[in-house]
Amino acid sequence: MKTKEKFNVFLLLLAIFNFFAVSVHGQNLAELKQVKVYFHFIGTEGLESKVIPLKRKVSAKAPAISGG
């Protein structure tokens, strides 16, 4: 994967994380639950590949719908 493509993927992931962080910011903590979101990481030379779990807080009522 070229450097420009990697940078674009990084920006996309950053935008997604920011969207989820903003969407749950105003909710009561009792309405949130913590989940693991798994992302596929490919190393800089394309030789390394692993799945990385990241913890995120989502709506307990509608975890698949952002801001639910």
PDB file with SEQRES, HELIX, SHEET and CRYST1 records, atoms N, CA, C and O in Angstrom:
SEQRES   1 A   68  MET LYS THR LYS GLU LYS PHE ASN VAL PHE LEU LEU LEU          
SEQRES   2 A   68  LEU ALA ILE PHE ASN PHE PHE ALA VAL SER VAL HIS GLY          
SEQRES   3 A   68  GLN ASN LEU ALA GLU LEU LYS GLN VAL LYS VAL TYR PHE          
SEQRES   4 A   68  HIS PHE ILE GLY THR GLU GLY LEU GLU SER LYS VAL ILE          
SEQRES   5 A   68  PRO LEU LYS ARG LYS VAL SER ALA LYS ALA PRO ALA ILE          
SEQRES   6 A   68  SER GLY GLY                                                  
HELIX    1 AA1 THR A    3  HIS A   25  1                                  23    
HELIX    2 AA2 LEU A   29  GLU A   31  5                                   3    
SHEET    1 AA1 2 LEU A  32  ILE A  42  0                                        
SHEET    2 AA1 2 SER A  49  SER A  59 -1                                        
CRYST1    1.000    1.000    1.000  90.00  90.00  90.00 P 1           1          
ATOM      1  N   MET A   1       0.844  -1.170   0.000  1.00  0.00           N  
ATOM      2  CA  MET A   1       0.000   0.000   0.000  1.00  0.00           C  
ATOM      3  C   MET A   1       0.891   1.234   0.000  1.00  0.00           C  
ATOM      4  O   MET A   1       1.853   1.313   0.763  1.00  0.00           O  
ATOM      5  N   LYS A   2       0.572   2.180  -0.845  1.00  0.00           N  
ATOM      6  CA  LYS A   2       1.374   3.389  -0.952  1.00  0.00           C  
ATOM      7  C   LYS A   2       1.139   4.308   0.239  1.00  0.00           C  
ATOM      8  O   LYS A   2       0.128   4.209   0.934  1.00  0.00           O  
ATOM      9  N   THR A   3       2.098   5.205   0.458  1.00  0.00           N  
ATOM     10  CA  THR A   3       2.027   6.110   1.597  1.00  0.00           C  
ATOM     11  C   THR A   3       0.769   6.970   1.540  1.00  0.00           C  
ATOM     12  O   THR A   3       0.126   7.181   2.568  1.00  0.00           O  
ATOM     13  N   LYS A   4       0.410   7.466   0.371  1.00  0.00           N  
ATOM     14  CA  LYS A   4      -0.778   8.308   0.238  1.00  0.00           C  
ATOM     15  C   LYS A   4      -2.041   7.517   0.596  1.00  0.00           C  
ATOM     16  O   LYS A   4      -2.938   8.043   1.254  1.00  0.00           O  
ATOM     17  N   GLU A   5      -2.108   6.268   0.167  1.00  0.00           N  
ATOM     18  CA  GLU A   5      -3.258   5.425   0.486  1.00  0.00           C  
ATOM     19  C   GLU A   5      -3.337   5.168   1.993  1.00  0.00           C  
ATOM     20  O   GLU A   5      -4.423   5.190   2.571  1.00  0.00           O  
ATOM     21  N   LYS A   6      -2.192   4.926   2.623  1.00  0.00           N  
ATOM     22  CA  LYS A   6      -2.160   4.706   4.067  1.00  0.00           C  
ATOM     23  C   LYS A   6      -2.632   5.948   4.812  1.00  0.00           C  
ATOM     24  O   LYS A   6      -3.374   5.857   5.789  1.00  0.00           O  
ATOM     25  N   PHE A   7      -2.194   7.098   4.340  1.00  0.00           N  
ATOM     26  CA  PHE A   7      -2.594   8.349   4.961  1.00  0.00           C  
ATOM     27  C   PHE A   7      -4.104   8.545   4.828  1.00  0.00           C  
ATOM     28  O   PHE A   7      -4.755   8.987   5.775  1.00  0.00           O  
ATOM     29  N   ASN A   8      -4.663   8.222   3.667  1.00  0.00           N  
ATOM     30  CA  ASN A   8      -6.102   8.348   3.458  1.00  0.00           C  
ATOM     31  C   ASN A   8      -6.879   7.397   4.373  1.00  0.00           C  
ATOM     32  O   ASN A   8      -7.923   7.768   4.909  1.00  0.00           O  
ATOM     33  N   VAL A   9      -6.373   6.173   4.553  1.00  0.00           N  
ATOM     34  CA  VAL A   9      -7.016   5.225   5.461  1.00  0.00           C  
ATOM     35  C   VAL A   9      -6.956   5.756   6.891  1.00  0.00           C  
ATOM     36  O   VAL A   9      -7.934   5.667   7.634  1.00  0.00           O  
ATOM     37  N   PHE A  10      -5.813   6.303   7.270  1.00  0.00           N  
ATOM     38  CA  PHE A  10      -5.664   6.882   8.608  1.00  0.00           C  
ATOM     39  C   PHE A  10      -6.668   8.010   8.820  1.00  0.00           C  
ATOM     40  O   PHE A  10      -7.307   8.077   9.870  1.00  0.00           O  
ATOM     41  N   LEU A  11      -6.814   8.891   7.843  1.00  0.00           N  
ATOM     42  CA  LEU A  11      -7.762   9.996   7.967  1.00  0.00           C  
ATOM     43  C   LEU A  11      -9.204   9.490   8.067  1.00  0.00           C  
ATOM     44  O   LEU A  11     -10.007  10.032   8.826  1.00  0.00           O  
ATOM     45  N   LEU A  12      -9.520   8.459   7.304  1.00  0.00           N  
ATOM     46  CA  LEU A  12     -10.855   7.881   7.362  1.00  0.00           C  
ATOM     47  C   LEU A  12     -11.138   7.306   8.748  1.00  0.00           C  
ATOM     48  O   LEU A  12     -12.200   7.552   9.319  1.00  0.00           O  
ATOM     49  N   LEU A  13     -10.193   6.543   9.289  1.00  0.00           N  
ATOM     50  CA  LEU A  13     -10.368   5.973  10.631  1.00  0.00           C  
ATOM     51  C   LEU A  13     -10.482   7.070  11.683  1.00  0.00           C  
ATOM     52  O   LEU A  13     -11.287   6.964  12.609  1.00  0.00           O  
ATOM     53  N   LEU A  14      -9.686   8.112  11.544  1.00  0.00           N  
ATOM     54  CA  LEU A  14      -9.741   9.235  12.479  1.00  0.00           C  
ATOM     55  C   LEU A  14     -11.111   9.909  12.423  1.00  0.00           C  
ATOM     56  O   LEU A  14     -11.670  10.268  13.459  1.00  0.00           O  
ATOM     57  N   ALA A  15     -11.646  10.077  11.228  1.00  0.00           N  
ATOM     58  CA  ALA A  15     -12.973  10.682  11.075  1.00  0.00           C  
ATOM     59  C   ALA A  15     -14.043   9.804  11.714  1.00  0.00           C  
ATOM     60  O   ALA A  15     -14.949  10.313  12.374  1.00  0.00           O  
ATOM     61  N   ILE A  16     -13.945   8.489  11.523  1.00  0.00           N  
ATOM     62  CA  ILE A  16     -14.916   7.569  12.120  1.00  0.00           C  
ATOM     63  C   ILE A  16     -14.859   7.643  13.639  1.00  0.00           C  
ATOM     64  O   ILE A  16     -15.899   7.719  14.293  1.00  0.00           O  
ATOM     65  N   PHE A  17     -13.654   7.622  14.209  1.00  0.00           N  
ATOM     66  CA  PHE A  17     -13.512   7.692  15.666  1.00  0.00           C  
ATOM     67  C   PHE A  17     -14.072   9.004  16.192  1.00  0.00           C  
ATOM     68  O   PHE A  17     -14.754   9.030  17.216  1.00  0.00           O  
ATOM     69  N   ASN A  18     -13.783  10.091  15.488  1.00  0.00           N  
ATOM     70  CA  ASN A  18     -14.274  11.397  15.912  1.00  0.00           C  
ATOM     71  C   ASN A  18     -15.798  11.437  15.864  1.00  0.00           C  
ATOM     72  O   ASN A  18     -16.430  11.993  16.762  1.00  0.00           O  
ATOM     73  N   PHE A  19     -16.386  10.861  14.838  1.00  0.00           N  
ATOM     74  CA  PHE A  19     -17.840  10.828  14.709  1.00  0.00           C  
ATOM     75  C   PHE A  19     -18.468  10.109  15.898  1.00  0.00           C  
ATOM     76  O   PHE A  19     -19.440  10.599  16.472  1.00  0.00           O  
ATOM     77  N   PHE A  20     -17.924   8.953  16.272  1.00  0.00           N  
ATOM     78  CA  PHE A  20     -18.469   8.215  17.400  1.00  0.00           C  
ATOM     79  C   PHE A  20     -18.245   8.953  18.715  1.00  0.00           C  
ATOM     80  O   PHE A  20     -19.115   8.942  19.586  1.00  0.00           O  
ATOM     81  N   ALA A  21     -17.108   9.584  18.865  1.00  0.00           N  
ATOM     82  CA  ALA A  21     -16.820  10.319  20.096  1.00  0.00           C  
ATOM     83  C   ALA A  21     -17.784  11.487  20.262  1.00  0.00           C  
ATOM     84  O   ALA A  21     -18.262  11.734  21.369  1.00  0.00           O  
ATOM     85  N   VAL A  22     -18.073  12.200  19.197  1.00  0.00           N  
ATOM     86  CA  VAL A  22     -18.992  13.335  19.253  1.00  0.00           C  
ATOM     87  C   VAL A  22     -20.420  12.859  19.473  1.00  0.00           C  
ATOM     88  O   VAL A  22     -21.176  13.493  20.209  1.00  0.00           O  
ATOM     89  N   SER A  23     -20.797  11.753  18.844  1.00  0.00           N  
ATOM     90  CA  SER A  23     -22.184  11.297  18.924  1.00  0.00           C  
ATOM     91  C   SER A  23     -22.569  10.819  20.322  1.00  0.00           C  
ATOM     92  O   SER A  23     -23.734  10.939  20.700  1.00  0.00           O  
ATOM     93  N   VAL A  24     -21.637  10.285  21.094  1.00  0.00           N  
ATOM     94  CA  VAL A  24     -21.960   9.793  22.436  1.00  0.00           C  
ATOM     95  C   VAL A  24     -21.599  10.803  23.520  1.00  0.00           C  
ATOM     96  O   VAL A  24     -21.857  10.552  24.697  1.00  0.00           O  
ATOM     97  N   HIS A  25     -21.018  11.921  23.156  1.00  0.00           N  
ATOM     98  CA  HIS A  25     -20.553  12.900  24.129  1.00  0.00           C  
ATOM     99  C   HIS A  25     -21.680  13.426  25.019  1.00  0.00           C  
ATOM    100  O   HIS A  25     -21.492  13.578  26.226  1.00  0.00           O  
ATOM    101  N   GLY A  26     -22.832  13.700  24.443  1.00  0.00           N  
ATOM    102  CA  GLY A  26     -23.922  14.299  25.205  1.00  0.00           C  
ATOM    103  C   GLY A  26     -24.791  13.300  25.940  1.00  0.00           C  
ATOM    104  O   GLY A  26     -25.716  13.716  26.638  1.00  0.00           O  
ATOM    105  N   GLN A  27     -24.550  12.026  25.823  1.00  0.00           N  
ATOM    106  CA  GLN A  27     -25.399  11.033  26.470  1.00  0.00           C  
ATOM    107  C   GLN A  27     -24.984  10.800  27.912  1.00  0.00           C  
ATOM    108  O   GLN A  27     -23.823  10.972  28.285  1.00  0.00           O  
ATOM    109  N   ASN A  28     -25.961  10.404  28.708  1.00  0.00           N  
ATOM    110  CA  ASN A  28     -25.721  10.030  30.092  1.00  0.00           C  
ATOM    111  C   ASN A  28     -24.848   8.770  30.104  1.00  0.00           C  
ATOM    112  O   ASN A  28     -25.055   7.866  29.294  1.00  0.00           O  
ATOM    113  N   LEU A  29     -23.888   8.707  31.007  1.00  0.00           N  
ATOM    114  CA  LEU A  29     -22.993   7.551  31.066  1.00  0.00           C  
ATOM    115  C   LEU A  29     -23.743   6.257  31.334  1.00  0.00           C  
ATOM    116  O   LEU A  29     -23.270   5.191  30.938  1.00  0.00           O  
ATOM    117  N   ALA A  30     -24.890   6.311  31.988  1.00  0.00           N  
ATOM    118  CA  ALA A  30     -25.672   5.107  32.246  1.00  0.00           C  
ATOM    119  C   ALA A  30     -26.274   4.553  30.966  1.00  0.00           C  
ATOM    120  O   ALA A  30     -26.635   3.378  30.908  1.00  0.00           O  
ATOM    121  N   GLU A  31     -26.389   5.394  29.929  1.00  0.00           N  
ATOM    122  CA  GLU A  31     -26.966   4.975  28.659  1.00  0.00           C  
ATOM    123  C   GLU A  31     -25.921   4.406  27.706  1.00  0.00           C  
ATOM    124  O   GLU A  31     -26.252   4.007  26.590  1.00  0.00           O  
ATOM    125  N   LEU A  32     -24.673   4.367  28.134  1.00  0.00           N  
ATOM    126  CA  LEU A  32     -23.585   3.900  27.284  1.00  0.00           C  
ATOM    127  C   LEU A  32     -23.070   2.546  27.744  1.00  0.00           C  
ATOM    128  O   LEU A  32     -23.175   2.188  28.917  1.00  0.00           O  
ATOM    129  N   LYS A  33     -22.515   1.806  26.801  1.00  0.00           N  
ATOM    130  CA  LYS A  33     -21.809   0.579  27.155  1.00  0.00           C  
ATOM    131  C   LYS A  33     -20.523   0.522  26.337  1.00  0.00           C  
ATOM    132  O   LYS A  33     -20.428   1.101  25.254  1.00  0.00           O  
ATOM    133  N   GLN A  34     -19.549  -0.182  26.875  1.00  0.00           N  
ATOM    134  CA  GLN A  34     -18.263  -0.287  26.204  1.00  0.00           C  
ATOM    135  C   GLN A  34     -18.233  -1.544  25.339  1.00  0.00           C  
ATOM    136  O   GLN A  34     -18.619  -2.626  25.781  1.00  0.00           O  
ATOM    137  N   VAL A  35     -17.773  -1.386  24.110  1.00  0.00           N  
ATOM    138  CA  VAL A  35     -17.648  -2.506  23.184  1.00  0.00           C  
ATOM    139  C   VAL A  35     -16.251  -2.499  22.588  1.00  0.00           C  
ATOM    140  O   VAL A  35     -15.531  -1.505  22.674  1.00  0.00           O  
ATOM    141  N   LYS A  36     -15.878  -3.617  21.986  1.00  0.00           N  
ATOM    142  CA  LYS A  36     -14.619  -3.684  21.242  1.00  0.00           C  
ATOM    143  C   LYS A  36     -14.927  -3.639  19.758  1.00  0.00           C  
ATOM    144  O   LYS A  36     -15.793  -4.361  19.265  1.00  0.00           O  
ATOM    145  N   VAL A  37     -14.201  -2.775  19.051  1.00  0.00           N  
ATOM    146  CA  VAL A  37     -14.315  -2.665  17.606  1.00  0.00           C  
ATOM    147  C   VAL A  37     -12.984  -3.162  17.046  1.00  0.00           C  
ATOM    148  O   VAL A  37     -11.922  -2.733  17.497  1.00  0.00           O  
ATOM    149  N   TYR A  38     -13.037  -4.055  16.074  1.00  0.00           N  
ATOM    150  CA  TYR A  38     -11.826  -4.665  15.548  1.00  0.00           C  
ATOM    151  C   TYR A  38     -11.464  -4.055  14.194  1.00  0.00           C  
ATOM    152  O   TYR A  38     -12.310  -3.947  13.306  1.00  0.00           O  
ATOM    153  N   PHE A  39     -10.194  -3.656  14.046  1.00  0.00           N  
ATOM    154  CA  PHE A  39      -9.699  -3.085  12.804  1.00  0.00           C  
ATOM    155  C   PHE A  39      -8.541  -3.927  12.285  1.00  0.00           C  
ATOM    156  O   PHE A  39      -7.738  -4.454  13.055  1.00  0.00           O  
ATOM    157  N   HIS A  40      -8.475  -4.039  10.991  1.00  0.00           N  
ATOM    158  CA  HIS A  40      -7.391  -4.777  10.349  1.00  0.00           C  
ATOM    159  C   HIS A  40      -6.260  -3.802  10.062  1.00  0.00           C  
ATOM    160  O   HIS A  40      -6.460  -2.804   9.370  1.00  0.00           O  
ATOM    161  N   PHE A  41      -5.070  -4.085  10.590  1.00  0.00           N  
ATOM    162  CA  PHE A  41      -3.898  -3.240  10.402  1.00  0.00           C  
ATOM    163  C   PHE A  41      -2.920  -3.944   9.473  1.00  0.00           C  
ATOM    164  O   PHE A  41      -2.605  -5.118   9.662  1.00  0.00           O  
ATOM    165  N   ILE A  42      -2.444  -3.218   8.468  1.00  0.00           N  
ATOM    166  CA  ILE A  42      -1.423  -3.737   7.551  1.00  0.00           C  
ATOM    167  C   ILE A  42      -0.186  -2.866   7.724  1.00  0.00           C  
ATOM    168  O   ILE A  42      -0.268  -1.642   7.620  1.00  0.00           O  
ATOM    169  N   GLY A  43       0.955  -3.490   7.987  1.00  0.00           N  
ATOM    170  CA  GLY A  43       2.200  -2.770   8.234  1.00  0.00           C  
ATOM    171  C   GLY A  43       2.663  -1.941   7.056  1.00  0.00           C  
ATOM    172  O   GLY A  43       2.128  -2.051   5.953  1.00  0.00           O  
ATOM    173  N   THR A  44       3.661  -1.113   7.301  1.00  0.00           N  
ATOM    174  CA  THR A  44       4.142  -0.159   6.298  1.00  0.00           C  
ATOM    175  C   THR A  44       4.700  -0.825   5.054  1.00  0.00           C  
ATOM    176  O   THR A  44       4.583  -0.272   3.961  1.00  0.00           O  
ATOM    177  N   GLU A  45       5.298  -1.984   5.190  1.00  0.00           N  
ATOM    178  CA  GLU A  45       5.870  -2.682   4.039  1.00  0.00           C  
ATOM    179  C   GLU A  45       4.908  -3.714   3.465  1.00  0.00           C  
ATOM    180  O   GLU A  45       5.233  -4.389   2.488  1.00  0.00           O  
ATOM    181  N   GLY A  46       3.740  -3.839   4.060  1.00  0.00           N  
ATOM    182  CA  GLY A  46       2.767  -4.817   3.600  1.00  0.00           C  
ATOM    183  C   GLY A  46       3.071  -6.236   4.045  1.00  0.00           C  
ATOM    184  O   GLY A  46       2.415  -7.182   3.610  1.00  0.00           O  
ATOM    185  N   LEU A  47       4.069  -6.388   4.917  1.00  0.00           N  
ATOM    186  CA  LEU A  47       4.467  -7.708   5.378  1.00  0.00           C  
ATOM    187  C   LEU A  47       3.800  -8.091   6.693  1.00  0.00           C  
ATOM    188  O   LEU A  47       3.687  -9.272   7.020  1.00  0.00           O  
ATOM    189  N   GLU A  48       3.365  -7.097   7.434  1.00  0.00           N  
ATOM    190  CA  GLU A  48       2.757  -7.329   8.738  1.00  0.00           C  
ATOM    191  C   GLU A  48       1.243  -7.149   8.602  1.00  0.00           C  
ATOM    192  O   GLU A  48       0.777  -6.219   7.944  1.00  0.00           O  
ATOM    193  N   SER A  49       0.499  -8.028   9.218  1.00  0.00           N  
ATOM    194  CA  SER A  49      -0.958  -7.945   9.175  1.00  0.00           C  
ATOM    195  C   SER A  49      -1.502  -8.444  10.504  1.00  0.00           C  
ATOM    196  O   SER A  49      -1.173  -9.546  10.943  1.00  0.00           O  
ATOM    197  N   LYS A  50      -2.337  -7.626  11.145  1.00  0.00           N  
ATOM    198  CA  LYS A  50      -2.940  -8.063  12.403  1.00  0.00           C  
ATOM    199  C   LYS A  50      -4.266  -7.348  12.612  1.00  0.00           C  
ATOM    200  O   LYS A  50      -4.542  -6.311  12.008  1.00  0.00           O  
ATOM    201  N   VAL A  51      -5.071  -7.929  13.480  1.00  0.00           N  
ATOM    202  CA  VAL A  51      -6.357  -7.350  13.848  1.00  0.00           C  
ATOM    203  C   VAL A  51      -6.176  -6.695  15.214  1.00  0.00           C  
ATOM    204  O   VAL A  51      -5.667  -7.313  16.149  1.00  0.00           O  
ATOM    205  N   ILE A  52      -6.601  -5.431  15.317  1.00  0.00           N  
ATOM    206  CA  ILE A  52      -6.410  -4.662  16.539  1.00  0.00           C  
ATOM    207  C   ILE A  52      -7.776  -4.351  17.162  1.00  0.00           C  
ATOM    208  O   ILE A  52      -8.605  -3.707  16.519  1.00  0.00           O  
ATOM    209  N   PRO A  53      -8.026  -4.797  18.402  1.00  0.00           N  
ATOM    210  CA  PRO A  53      -9.283  -4.434  19.063  1.00  0.00           C  
ATOM    211  C   PRO A  53      -9.139  -3.079  19.762  1.00  0.00           C  
ATOM    212  O   PRO A  53      -8.158  -2.837  20.465  1.00  0.00           O  
ATOM    213  N   LEU A  54     -10.111  -2.214  19.565  1.00  0.00           N  
ATOM    214  CA  LEU A  54     -10.133  -0.917  20.230  1.00  0.00           C  
ATOM    215  C   LEU A  54     -11.434  -0.799  21.009  1.00  0.00           C  
ATOM    216  O   LEU A  54     -12.488  -1.215  20.527  1.00  0.00           O  
ATOM    217  N   LYS A  55     -11.368  -0.241  22.198  1.00  0.00           N  
ATOM    218  CA  LYS A  55     -12.565  -0.079  23.022  1.00  0.00           C  
ATOM    219  C   LYS A  55     -13.244   1.242  22.673  1.00  0.00           C  
ATOM    220  O   LYS A  55     -12.593   2.278  22.539  1.00  0.00           O  
ATOM    221  N   ARG A  56     -14.571   1.182  22.531  1.00  0.00           N  
ATOM    222  CA  ARG A  56     -15.371   2.362  22.225  1.00  0.00           C  
ATOM    223  C   ARG A  56     -16.632   2.323  23.073  1.00  0.00           C  
ATOM    224  O   ARG A  56     -17.100   1.244  23.437  1.00  0.00           O  
ATOM    225  N   LYS A  57     -17.186   3.487  23.391  1.00  0.00           N  
ATOM    226  CA  LYS A  57     -18.450   3.574  24.111  1.00  0.00           C  
ATOM    227  C   LYS A  57     -19.549   3.877  23.093  1.00  0.00           C  
ATOM    228  O   LYS A  57     -19.425   4.784  22.270  1.00  0.00           O  
ATOM    229  N   VAL A  58     -20.626   3.093  23.172  1.00  0.00           N  
ATOM    230  CA  VAL A  58     -21.755   3.243  22.257  1.00  0.00           C  
ATOM    231  C   VAL A  58     -23.043   3.277  23.059  1.00  0.00           C  
ATOM    232  O   VAL A  58     -23.054   2.970  24.251  1.00  0.00           O  
ATOM    233  N   SER A  59     -24.115   3.649  22.401  1.00  0.00           N  
ATOM    234  CA  SER A  59     -25.421   3.675  23.033  1.00  0.00           C  
ATOM    235  C   SER A  59     -25.820   2.265  23.461  1.00  0.00           C  
ATOM    236  O   SER A  59     -25.726   1.327  22.670  1.00  0.00           O  
ATOM    237  N   ALA A  60     -26.260   2.113  24.693  1.00  0.00           N  
ATOM    238  CA  ALA A  60     -26.686   0.800  25.182  1.00  0.00           C  
ATOM    239  C   ALA A  60     -27.998   0.372  24.537  1.00  0.00           C  
ATOM    240  O   ALA A  60     -28.258  -0.823  24.396  1.00  0.00           O  
ATOM    241  N   LYS A  61     -28.825   1.334  24.145  1.00  0.00           N  
ATOM    242  CA  LYS A  61     -30.120   1.024  23.552  1.00  0.00           C  
ATOM    243  C   LYS A  61     -30.003   0.607  22.093  1.00  0.00           C  
ATOM    244  O   LYS A  61     -30.718  -0.287  21.640  1.00  0.00           O  
ATOM    245  N   ALA A  62     -29.105   1.250  21.359  1.00  0.00           N  
ATOM    246  CA  ALA A  62     -28.952   0.966  19.920  1.00  0.00           C  
ATOM    247  C   ALA A  62     -27.469   1.034  19.559  1.00  0.00           C  
ATOM    248  O   ALA A  62     -27.027   2.012  18.957  1.00  0.00           O  
ATOM    249  N   PRO A  63     -26.693   0.003  19.922  1.00  0.00           N  
ATOM    250  CA  PRO A  63     -25.242   0.062  19.729  1.00  0.00           C  
ATOM    251  C   PRO A  63     -24.798   0.162  18.273  1.00  0.00           C  
ATOM    252  O   PRO A  63     -23.719   0.684  17.995  1.00  0.00           O  
ATOM    253  N   ALA A  64     -25.614  -0.331  17.337  1.00  0.00           N  
ATOM    254  CA  ALA A  64     -25.214  -0.296  15.925  1.00  0.00           C  
ATOM    255  C   ALA A  64     -25.559   1.032  15.272  1.00  0.00           C  
ATOM    256  O   ALA A  64     -25.098   1.316  14.167  1.00  0.00           O  
ATOM    257  N   ILE A  65     -26.361   1.845  15.937  1.00  0.00           N  
ATOM    258  CA  ILE A  65     -26.766   3.134  15.366  1.00  0.00           C  
ATOM    259  C   ILE A  65     -26.081   4.228  16.160  1.00  0.00           C  
ATOM    260  O   ILE A  65     -26.305   4.373  17.361  1.00  0.00           O  
ATOM    261  N   SER A  66     -25.243   4.998  15.480  1.00  0.00           N  
ATOM    262  CA  SER A  66     -24.512   6.057  16.156  1.00  0.00           C  
ATOM    263  C   SER A  66     -25.475   7.119  16.689  1.00  0.00           C  
ATOM    264  O   SER A  66     -26.378   7.566  15.983  1.00  0.00           O  
ATOM    265  N   GLY A  67     -25.271   7.507  17.920  1.00  0.00           N  
ATOM    266  CA  GLY A  67     -26.088   8.538  18.531  1.00  0.00           C  
ATOM    267  C   GLY A  67     -27.465   8.061  18.938  1.00  0.00           C  
ATOM    268  O   GLY A  67     -28.290   8.858  19.385  1.00  0.00           O  
ATOM    269  N   GLY A  68     -27.734   6.726  18.785  1.00  0.00           N  
ATOM    270  CA  GLY A  68     -28.992   6.060  18.995  1.00  0.00           C  
ATOM    271  C   GLY A  68     -29.767   6.470  20.149  1.00  0.00           C  
ATOM    272  O   GLY A  68     -30.852   5.938  20.384  1.00  0.00           O  
TER     273      GLY A  68                                                      
END                                                                             
